[in-house]
């Protein structure tokens, strides 16, 4: 809703370009003027987004998803499926590939783009078999001495009856335990929504980064509002109270870095956003290259233990 004036200007530009393509008018100057107005409005709007507006941006349907990052950053990606116990969960993608010359294991939540895809990927909400698949692949990475990269984008773990019957809470807890116990580097990036235990199951990492307009919280604003106010209309208030923005979480030392997004957020320039994420992952991997496995494990565990006693800067 807050982008509506910008969208109207963009619509005018598209109309003018269509007329220009048909040879009816020469409107380059007018297009340039309108584009300048759009850029100014984008800067003004995105410089003062509220927490609730950040939630909306993080959920934008055109925001690049896990599969987009894999396609652009990972060469020779070989997907690996199944938890070897029950089924494959399409909400979590994982496999082997090469990231800028380094062999890695990649894991991430995929929401899906079109309606059919979203249903197949269950809107990025993993079931127990998804987290058990993640555990399997992380242990595979450790066995072969490969770093792990995770891309977090989920509203939360799936709360259905079947998932609970198959041990959803246990699967998430075991996934967090596996993250903390790995003796290879684990780098995590919150690329959209980082919802509850469904996110932390892949994000108990040596380096945890967030995109500028991503969110990361213990519960969704709507869920929080329904519990505290018993009224979903208070979601905006809940978003402010949850301190779920990247700047909030960096100030609290919950995350390590904020990855700047292009003007108007990642959904306006996916290629630039994906490249920025790749650059930060590369720097993080270099930081842990050659480090002893026990030291990698100790750094990760101490980082999370320090969050509880306020010893982080």
C-alpha positions in Angstrom: 0.0 0.0 0.0 2.8 2.5 0.8 4.3 1.9 -2.7 1.0 2.8 -4.5 2.1 6.3 -5.6 5.4 4.9 -6.9 3.5 2.1 -8.7 1.3 4.7 -10.4 4.4 6.6 -11.7 5.9 3.3 -12.9 2.7 2.6 -14.8 2.9 5.9 -16.5 6.4 5.2 -17.6 5.4 1.8 -19.1 2.6 3.6 -21.0 5.0 6.2 -22.4 7.5 3.5 -23.4 4.8 1.6 -25.2 3.9 4.7 -27.1 7.6 5.3 -27.9 8.0 1.7 -29.1 5.1 2.2 -31.5 6.8 5.2 -33.0 4.1 7.7 -32.0 6.0 9.9 -29.7 9.5 10.8 -28.6 9.2 10.9 -24.8 12.7 10.1 -23.5 12.8 13.4 -21.6 9.5 12.7 -19.9 10.5 9.2 -19.0 13.7 10.4 -17.5 11.8 13.1 -15.5 9.3 10.5 -14.1 12.2 8.0 -13.3 13.9 10.8 -11.3 10.6 11.3 -9.3 10.4 7.5 -8.7 14.0 7.4 -7.5 13.4 10.3 -5.1 10.2 8.8 -3.7 11.9 5.4 -3.3 14.7 6.9 -1.3 12.3 8.9 0.9 10.0 6.0 1.4 12.5 3.3 2.1 14.6 5.5 4.4 11.8 5.6 7.0 10.0 2.2 6.7 8.1 1.2 9.8 8.6 -2.3 11.2 5.2 -3.4 9.7 6.2 -2.0 6.3 9.4 -4.1 6.5 7.2 -7.1 7.1 5.3 -6.3 3.9 8.5 -5.9 1.9 10.0 -9.1 3.3 6.9 -11.0 2.1 6.8 -9.3 -1.3 5.9 -12.0 -3.9 8.4 -10.8 -6.4 11.3 -10.9 -3.9 14.0 -13.3 -5.0 13.5 -16.8 -3.4 15.9 -19.5 -2.3 15.8 -21.1 -5.8 16.8 -17.8 -7.4 19.9 -17.5 -5.2 20.9 -21.1 -5.9 20.5 -20.7 -9.7 22.6 -17.5 -9.7 25.3 -18.3 -7.1 25.7 -22.1 -7.1 27.3 -23.9 -10.1 26.6 -27.5 -10.8 24.0 -27.7 -8.1 22.9 -31.3 -7.5 19.8 -31.5 -5.3 19.5 -34.2 -2.7 16.1 -35.3 -1.5 14.5 -37.1 1.4 15.1 -37.6 5.0 15.7 -41.4 4.7 12.8 -42.0 7.1 9.5 -40.7 5.8 9.5 -38.5 2.7 11.0 -35.6 0.8 9.8 -32.1 1.9 9.7 -29.6 -1.0 9.6 -26.7 1.5 13.4 -27.2 2.1 15.8 -27.4 -0.9 19.2 -28.8 -0.4 22.2 -30.2 -2.3 25.8 -30.0 -3.3 27.3 -27.4 -5.6 30.2 -25.0 -6.1 30.0 -21.4 -4.8 32.7 -19.2 -6.5 35.0 -22.2 -6.8 34.3 -23.6 -3.3 32.4 -26.9 -2.9 29.5 -26.3 -0.5 26.3 -27.8 0.8 23.4 -25.4 0.3 20.1 -25.5 2.2 17.2 -23.2 2.1 13.4 -22.7 2.5 11.6 -22.2 -0.8 8.2 -20.5 -0.8 7.4 -20.9 -4.5 6.5 -18.2 -7.0 3.2 -19.1 -8.7 0.2 -20.6 -6.9 1.0 -24.2 -8.0 4.6 -23.8 -6.8 3.5 -22.3 -3.5 1.3 -25.2 -2.8 4.0 -27.8 -3.8 6.5 -26.0 -1.5 3.9 -25.5 1.2 4.7 -21.8 1.2 8.1 -22.5 2.7 6.7 -24.1 5.8 8.7 -27.3 6.4 7.4 -30.4 8.1 9.5 -32.7 10.3 10.9 -34.6 7.3 12.2 -31.3 5.9 14.3 -30.6 9.1 15.5 -34.2 9.1 16.6 -33.8 5.5 18.5 -30.6 6.6 20.1 -32.6 9.4 21.2 -35.3 7.0 22.7 -32.9 4.6 24.5 -31.0 7.3 26.1 -34.2 8.6 27.0 -35.1 5.0 28.8 -31.8 4.7 30.7 -32.4 7.9 31.7 -35.9 6.7 33.2 -34.5 3.6 34.6 -31.3 5.2 32.3 -29.0 3.2 31.0 -25.6 4.5 27.3 -25.2 4.7 25.3 -22.2 3.4 21.7 -21.7 4.5 19.1 -19.3 3.0 16.3 -18.6 5.4 12.9 -17.6 4.2 9.9 -19.1 6.0 6.8 -17.8 7.9 7.6 -20.6 10.3 7.5 -24.4 10.6 4.2 -26.1 9.4 1.8 -26.4 12.4 -0.5 -29.1 10.9 -1.7 -32.1 12.8 0.4 -34.5 10.7 3.6 -32.5 11.3 2.9 -32.6 15.1 2.2 -36.3 15.0 5.6 -36.9 13.3 7.5 -34.9 15.9 7.8 -31.3 14.6 9.3 -29.9 17.8 11.8 -32.7 18.1 12.9 -32.3 14.5 13.5 -28.6 14.9 15.4 -29.1 18.2 17.6 -31.7 16.6 18.2 -29.5 13.6 19.4 -26.7 15.9 21.6 -29.2 17.8 23.1 -30.3 14.5 23.9 -26.8 13.5 25.6 -26.1 16.8 27.6 -29.3 16.7 29.0 -29.0 13.1 32.8 -28.9 12.7 32.6 -27.1 9.4 31.7 -23.4 8.7 28.0 -22.7 8.7 26.9 -19.4 7.1 23.3 -18.3 7.2 21.4 -15.5 5.4 17.9 -14.4 6.2 16.7 -13.4 2.7 13.0 -12.8 3.5 11.1 -14.0 6.5 12.9 -15.6 9.4 9.9 -17.0 11.3 10.3 -18.7 14.7 11.9 -22.1 15.2 11.4 -22.8 11.5 14.1 -20.3 10.8 16.5 -20.9 13.7 16.6 -24.6 12.7 18.8 -23.5 9.8 20.3 -20.4 11.3 22.3 -21.4 14.4 25.4 -20.4 12.3 28.9 -19.1 12.7 27.8 -16.0 10.8 24.2 -14.9 10.6 23.4 -12.2 8.2 20.1 -10.5 7.2 19.1 -8.6 4.1 18.3 -5.0 4.9 14.5 -5.4 4.5 14.2 -9.0 5.8 12.6 -9.8 9.2 13.6 -12.3 11.9 11.4 -13.0 14.9 10.2 -15.6 17.4 6.6 -15.3 16.1 4.8 -13.5 13.3 3.2 -10.1 14.1 -0.2 -11.6 13.4 0.4 -14.5 15.8 1.8 -12.2 18.4 -1.2 -9.9 18.1 -3.7 -12.8 18.4 -2.0 -13.9 21.7 -1.3 -10.6 23.4 -4.2 -8.5 22.2 -6.5 -11.3 21.0 -7.0 -9.2 17.9 -5.1 -9.5 14.6 -5.7 -5.8 13.9 -2.8 -5.1 16.3 -0.2 -6.8 14.0 1.4 -3.4 13.4 1.9 -2.8 17.1 3.3 -6.3 17.5 5.7 -5.8 14.6 7.2 -2.7 16.5 7.3 -4.5 19.8 9.0 -7.7 18.4 12.2 -5.8 17.2 12.2 -7.9 14.1 14.0 -5.7 11.6 17.7 -6.1 10.6 18.7 -2.9 12.3 17.0 -3.9 15.6 18.6 -7.3 15.6 22.1 -6.0 14.7 21.9 -3.5 17.6 21.0 -6.4 19.9 23.8 -8.5 18.5 21.5 -11.3 17.4 22.8 -11.1 13.9 26.3 -10.3 12.7 25.8 -8.3 9.5 23.2 -6.5 7.4 23.3 -6.9 3.7 22.3 -3.7 1.9 19.6 -4.0 -0.7 19.3 -2.0 -3.9 17.1 1.1 -4.1 13.5 0.0 -3.6 14.4 -3.4 -2.1 15.4 -6.7 -3.6 12.2 -7.2 -5.5 13.1 -4.3 -7.8 16.6 -5.4 -8.7 17.0 -9.1 -7.9 20.3 -9.5 -9.7 22.0 -6.8 -7.6 20.5 -8.2 -4.4 21.7 -11.7 -5.2 25.2 -10.6 -6.0 25.4 -8.6 -2.7 24.4 -11.7 -0.8 27.0 -13.8 -2.7 29.7 -11.2 -1.8 28.9 -11.4 1.9 28.9 -15.2 1.9 32.3 -15.2 0.2 33.8 -12.9 2.8 32.3 -15.0 5.7 33.6 -18.3 4.2 37.1 -16.8 3.8 37.0 -15.8 7.5 36.7 -19.5 8.5 38.8 -21.1 5.8 41.6 -23.2 7.3 40.2 -22.9 10.8 40.3 -26.1 12.9 37.0 -27.9 13.1 36.8 -27.7 16.9 37.6 -24.0 16.8 34.7 -23.5 14.3 32.4 -25.4 16.6 33.5 -23.5 19.7 33.1 -20.1 18.0 29.5 -20.9 17.0 28.5 -22.2 20.4 30.1 -19.3 22.3 28.4 -16.8 20.0 25.0 -18.1 20.9 25.7 -18.6 24.6 26.9 -15.0 24.8 23.5 -13.7 23.6 22.0 -14.8 26.9 24.4 -13.0 29.2 24.8 -9.7 27.4 28.5 -10.1 26.7 28.2 -9.4 23.0 28.9 -5.8 21.9 
